[in-house]
Amino acid sequence: MKIYVQTALISLVILFSPGCKKDPIQPGNGNNPNNPNLPPTEEQLRDQIEQAFPFTPNQPLDAVYQCGRLGSQLLWYFSLQPDGKMQVLFTTDTHQDFVFEGSYTYSNDQLRLQMPGGPTMPFPNGLDELSTVVMPQFGTVAAFATDNMICLCDGHNLNSQQPPKVQANYDCPIINVQGATDEDNAIEFVHREIPFDLPVPGSIFRQQDIYVSGAINPSITRAFGIYRQVGDKFYASFRVASDFIDFAGDKLPIQLNITPPFADHNIISGEFQNNGQAIIVDQLKPEEGACDLR
């Protein structure tokens, strides 16, 4: 049985740590760029993604960013919209959802986020912050930071096609990865893990359960990511956070040490089949069968 949990993240370190991970086991076959019978390597996928979704800076954005702010235990969501409007969403410790309006600009490869102040506003003195670093991936801004926060793309509206439903959850066949070790995967597109239970287009979630013969409980790893789609083909990454740490260097407001969440594949590719009723994931032994919509 699979269990899906979104843990409340209350600090920058917790926010950007992989989490939910126990003694990962490397799969048996790995990736070999010289063997066409194996899936593409992550570096090959990066090249394919860059070619399929080239990035043009200083264009309007249409994405939601999950942010951790210095001095705050809240998880903040910044929704940047194509018309220059910005919404800031958060859930309080008493489980109340709030949304406030602001604006943003993106020019000279720098984001500027603004919101008026006031006694009832989340930033009483107002918000006026400039990005110190912007990382492109998947043809959009995948992550950025200011002097006071780190933000990762949680989803976007760049896909012209959508899965057959919100929280489209696909159950993949159990595969043998080595000897007495089996692996069970689930993939979900368009989660609702933000305030007001809003759907987040362009988001993806993976849960990997690894069963070792003789062990009482499986080793479980869970992670969220983003994906892009061209026709029926999709590409996804679960390593935006660790990529951003490497990309930003010393330009972050706090230094973090983050590794990609999965021991096997943190960038995946695949395709939707049968009008979205099934998917094939290239990295999860597609010869064993498709992952079926539940």
C-alpha positions as CSV (number, residue, x, y, z in Angstrom):
1,M,0.0,0.0,0.0
2,K,1.3,3.4,-0.9
3,I,0.9,6.4,1.5
4,Y,1.1,10.0,0.1
5,V,2.1,12.6,2.6
6,Q,3.0,16.3,2.3
7,T,5.0,17.2,5.4
8,A,4.8,20.7,6.8
9,L,8.2,22.4,6.1
10,I,9.1,24.9,8.8
11,S,12.6,26.0,8.0
12,L,14.8,26.5,5.0
13,V,16.9,23.5,5.8
14,I,13.8,21.3,6.1
15,L,12.2,22.9,3.1
16,F,15.1,22.0,0.8
17,S,16.2,18.7,2.2
18,P,15.2,15.5,0.3
19,G,13.4,13.9,3.2
20,C,11.4,10.7,3.5
21,K,14.4,8.7,2.5
22,K,15.8,5.5,4.0
23,D,19.0,3.7,2.9
24,P,18.4,4.0,-0.9
25,I,19.5,1.0,-3.0
26,Q,21.0,1.6,-6.4
27,P,19.1,-0.2,-9.2
28,G,20.9,-3.0,-11.0
29,N,21.2,-1.9,-14.6
30,G,21.9,1.9,-14.4
31,N,22.3,4.0,-17.5
32,N,24.7,3.4,-20.3
33,P,24.9,6.1,-23.1
34,N,26.5,3.6,-25.3
35,N,23.7,1.1,-25.1
36,P,20.6,2.0,-27.0
37,N,18.6,-0.5,-25.1
38,L,18.9,1.5,-21.9
39,P,17.2,4.9,-21.2
40,P,19.0,8.2,-21.8
41,T,21.3,9.4,-19.1
42,E,20.5,12.5,-17.1
43,E,23.0,14.5,-19.1
44,Q,21.4,13.4,-22.3
45,L,18.0,14.3,-21.0
46,R,19.3,17.8,-20.0
47,D,20.4,18.3,-23.6
48,Q,17.0,17.1,-24.9
49,I,15.1,19.4,-22.5
50,E,17.2,22.4,-23.4
51,Q,16.6,21.8,-27.1
52,A,12.9,21.2,-26.7
53,F,12.3,24.1,-24.3
54,P,14.8,26.9,-25.0
55,F,14.9,29.7,-22.4
56,T,14.4,33.4,-23.2
57,P,15.0,35.7,-20.3
58,N,13.0,38.8,-19.4
59,Q,9.7,37.3,-20.5
60,P,6.5,37.3,-18.4
61,L,6.3,34.2,-16.2
62,D,3.3,31.9,-15.5
63,A,4.4,29.8,-12.6
64,V,4.0,29.1,-8.9
65,Y,7.1,29.2,-6.6
66,Q,7.5,27.5,-3.2
67,C,9.7,29.7,-1.1
68,G,11.4,29.7,2.3
69,R,12.1,33.1,3.9
70,L,14.7,34.0,6.4
71,G,13.2,34.6,9.8
72,S,9.9,32.8,8.9
73,Q,8.7,29.3,9.7
74,L,5.9,29.6,7.1
75,L,6.0,28.0,3.6
76,W,5.3,30.8,1.1
77,Y,3.9,30.5,-2.4
78,F,4.5,33.2,-5.0
79,S,2.3,33.0,-8.0
80,L,3.8,35.1,-10.9
81,Q,1.3,35.7,-13.7
82,P,1.8,36.8,-17.3
83,D,0.2,40.2,-16.8
84,G,2.7,41.2,-14.1
85,K,0.4,40.5,-11.2
86,M,1.7,38.5,-8.2
87,Q,-0.2,36.5,-5.6
88,V,1.4,35.5,-2.3
89,L,-0.2,32.6,-0.6
90,F,0.5,30.9,2.8
91,T,-1.1,28.8,5.5
92,T,-0.7,29.8,9.1
93,D,0.1,27.6,12.1
94,T,-3.7,27.5,12.8
95,H,-4.3,26.1,9.3
96,Q,-5.8,29.3,7.8
97,D,-5.1,30.0,4.2
98,F,-4.4,33.6,3.0
99,V,-3.7,35.3,-0.3
100,F,-2.4,38.8,-1.0
101,E,-1.9,40.7,-4.2
102,G,1.3,42.3,-5.4
103,S,3.2,42.7,-8.7
104,Y,6.5,41.7,-10.3
105,T,8.8,42.7,-13.2
106,Y,11.4,40.7,-15.0
107,S,14.0,42.7,-16.8
108,N,17.8,42.6,-17.2
109,D,17.7,39.0,-16.0
110,Q,16.5,40.2,-12.6
111,L,13.1,39.7,-10.9
112,R,11.6,42.5,-8.8
113,L,8.8,41.5,-6.4
114,Q,6.7,44.2,-4.8
115,M,3.8,44.4,-2.4
116,P,2.3,47.4,-0.5
117,G,2.7,47.4,3.3
118,G,0.1,47.9,6.0
119,P,-0.9,46.5,9.4
120,T,-2.9,43.7,7.9
121,M,-0.4,42.8,5.2
122,P,2.0,39.9,5.4
123,F,4.9,42.4,5.0
124,P,3.9,45.4,7.2
125,N,6.7,47.5,5.8
126,G,6.0,46.4,2.3
127,L,7.9,44.1,0.0
128,D,10.4,45.3,-2.5
129,E,13.0,42.6,-3.3
130,L,15.3,42.0,-6.2
131,S,16.6,38.6,-7.3
132,T,20.2,37.9,-6.7
133,V,20.3,34.8,-8.9
134,V,17.9,33.2,-11.5
135,M,18.2,29.7,-12.7
136,P,16.5,28.7,-16.0
137,Q,15.3,25.1,-16.7
138,F,12.5,23.7,-18.8
139,G,12.2,27.0,-20.7
140,T,11.3,29.0,-17.6
141,V,12.7,30.3,-14.4
142,A,13.0,27.1,-12.4
143,A,14.4,28.8,-9.2
144,F,15.5,32.2,-7.9
145,A,16.7,33.8,-4.7
146,T,16.7,37.2,-3.1
147,D,18.6,38.4,-0.1
148,N,15.8,37.1,2.0
149,M,14.4,34.0,0.4
150,I,15.0,30.9,-1.8
151,C,12.2,30.0,-4.3
152,L,11.8,26.8,-6.3
153,C,9.3,26.3,-9.2
154,D,6.4,24.2,-7.9
155,G,4.4,24.2,-11.2
156,H,3.6,26.3,-14.3
157,N,1.1,26.8,-17.1
158,L,3.4,26.2,-20.0
159,N,2.1,22.8,-21.0
160,S,-0.5,23.0,-23.9
161,Q,-1.9,19.6,-22.8
162,Q,-3.0,18.5,-19.4
163,P,-3.4,15.0,-17.9
164,P,-7.0,13.6,-17.9
165,K,-7.6,14.9,-14.3
166,V,-6.1,16.8,-11.5
167,Q,-4.0,14.6,-9.2
168,A,-3.7,12.1,-12.1
169,N,-2.1,9.2,-10.2
170,Y,-0.4,6.3,-12.1
171,D,0.5,3.0,-10.5
172,C,3.6,1.4,-12.1
173,P,4.4,-2.3,-12.3
174,I,6.6,-3.7,-9.6
175,I,10.1,-4.2,-11.1
176,N,13.1,-6.2,-10.0
177,V,16.1,-4.0,-9.6
178,Q,18.7,-6.5,-8.2
179,G,18.6,-10.0,-6.7
180,A,16.0,-10.0,-4.0
181,T,15.1,-6.3,-4.3
182,D,11.9,-5.1,-5.9
183,E,10.7,-1.6,-6.6
184,D,7.2,-0.1,-6.7
185,N,6.6,3.4,-8.1
186,A,3.8,5.8,-8.4
187,I,3.8,9.0,-10.5
188,E,1.3,11.8,-10.0
189,F,0.7,14.9,-12.2
190,V,-0.9,18.1,-11.0
191,H,-0.9,18.0,-7.2
192,R,-2.9,20.2,-4.9
193,E,-0.3,20.7,-2.2
194,I,-0.6,24.5,-1.8
195,P,-3.0,26.8,0.1
196,F,-6.7,26.7,-0.8
197,D,-6.1,23.2,-2.2
198,L,-5.5,24.7,-5.6
199,P,-4.3,22.5,-8.5
200,V,-0.8,23.2,-9.6
201,P,-0.4,22.5,-13.4
202,G,3.1,21.5,-14.5
203,S,3.8,19.7,-11.2
204,I,4.8,16.1,-10.7
205,F,5.2,13.7,-7.7
206,R,7.0,10.4,-7.4
207,Q,6.9,7.8,-4.7
208,Q,9.4,5.0,-4.8
209,D,9.0,2.0,-2.5
210,I,11.9,-0.5,-2.4
211,Y,11.3,-3.9,-0.9
212,V,14.2,-6.1,0.2
213,S,13.5,-9.7,0.9
214,G,13.5,-10.3,4.6
215,A,13.0,-6.6,5.5
216,I,9.8,-5.8,7.4
217,N,9.2,-2.4,5.9
218,P,10.0,-0.9,2.5
219,S,12.5,1.9,2.0
220,I,10.4,4.9,0.8
221,T,11.5,8.0,-1.0
222,R,9.1,10.8,-2.1
223,A,9.7,14.0,-4.0
224,F,7.9,16.7,-5.9
225,G,9.2,18.2,-9.2
226,I,8.1,19.9,-12.4
227,Y,7.5,18.6,-15.9
228,R,7.1,19.8,-19.5
229,Q,5.2,18.0,-22.3
230,V,5.5,18.0,-26.1
231,G,2.7,16.0,-27.7
232,D,2.5,12.8,-25.7
233,K,6.2,13.0,-24.6
234,F,7.0,14.4,-21.2
235,Y,10.2,15.3,-19.3
236,A,10.4,15.8,-15.5
237,S,13.0,16.8,-12.9
238,F,13.0,16.1,-9.2
239,R,16.4,17.7,-8.6
240,V,15.6,21.4,-9.1
241,A,16.7,22.2,-5.5
242,S,20.1,20.5,-5.7
243,D,20.7,21.9,-9.2
244,F,19.9,25.4,-7.8
245,I,22.4,25.0,-5.0
246,D,25.1,24.1,-7.5
247,F,24.1,26.9,-9.9
248,A,23.8,29.7,-7.3
249,G,27.1,29.1,-5.5
250,D,27.5,31.8,-2.8
251,K,24.6,34.0,-4.0
252,L,22.1,32.4,-1.7
253,P,21.0,34.0,1.6
254,I,21.8,30.8,3.4
255,Q,24.2,28.0,2.5
256,L,22.5,24.6,2.1
257,N,23.8,21.1,1.4
258,I,21.2,19.3,-0.7
259,T,21.5,16.0,-2.7
260,P,19.0,14.8,-5.3
261,P,16.2,12.8,-3.5
262,F,16.3,9.5,-5.5
263,A,19.3,7.1,-5.7
264,D,18.4,6.1,-9.3
265,H,16.7,8.7,-11.6
266,N,16.0,12.3,-10.7
267,I,15.4,13.4,-14.3
268,I,12.9,11.2,-16.2
269,S,11.2,11.0,-19.5
270,G,8.2,9.1,-20.9
271,E,5.0,9.4,-22.8
272,F,1.3,9.5,-22.2
273,Q,-0.7,6.7,-23.8
274,N,-4.4,5.9,-24.5
275,N,-5.5,9.5,-24.0
276,G,-3.7,9.8,-20.7
277,Q,-5.1,6.5,-19.2
278,A,-1.5,5.2,-19.0
279,I,2.1,6.4,-19.1
280,I,5.4,4.8,-20.0
281,V,8.4,6.0,-18.0
282,D,11.6,5.3,-19.9
283,Q,13.7,4.8,-16.7
284,L,11.4,2.4,-15.0
285,K,11.8,-0.7,-17.2
286,P,9.0,0.1,-19.7
287,E,9.2,-3.5,-21.0
288,E,7.5,-4.5,-17.8
289,G,4.4,-2.6,-18.8
290,A,2.8,0.8,-18.5
291,C,1.8,2.7,-15.4
292,D,-2.0,2.8,-15.3
293,L,-4.2,5.7,-14.2
294,R,-6.0,5.0,-10.9
